[in-house]
């Protein structure tokens, strides 16, 4: 497999989802807005050579998967949510590697924080 620096990247930014995630039960009941970014790493030359969507990763389908996992499933930890999204993307779309960032914008803690973000990187490497 090529090193990630040798691969092309498809970047999907700002997938907004109402999710029911958090350690606090009230967070899971009420839900909150999450902002999710996905980076897909793949050799895109076959798609480019023939201008063929079938030889690339359909980013609309990736967004649908992300919305389904983040919007319909429930996790205590953002780490678990991000990992599940990354693993499902690897399984479904077969990129060489994926990075998933999940941001929670309204943090129910006493410290003033704009957001909390978790970033998970996964690859098809053994």
Secondary structure, DSSP 8 states (H G I E B T S, - for coil): ---GGGSEEEEEEEEEEEE---SSHHHHHH-EEEEEEEEEEE--HHHHHHT-GGGS--HHHHHHHHHHHHHHS--S-HHHHHHHHHHHHHHHH--SEEEEEEEESS--SSS--S-EEEEEEEES--
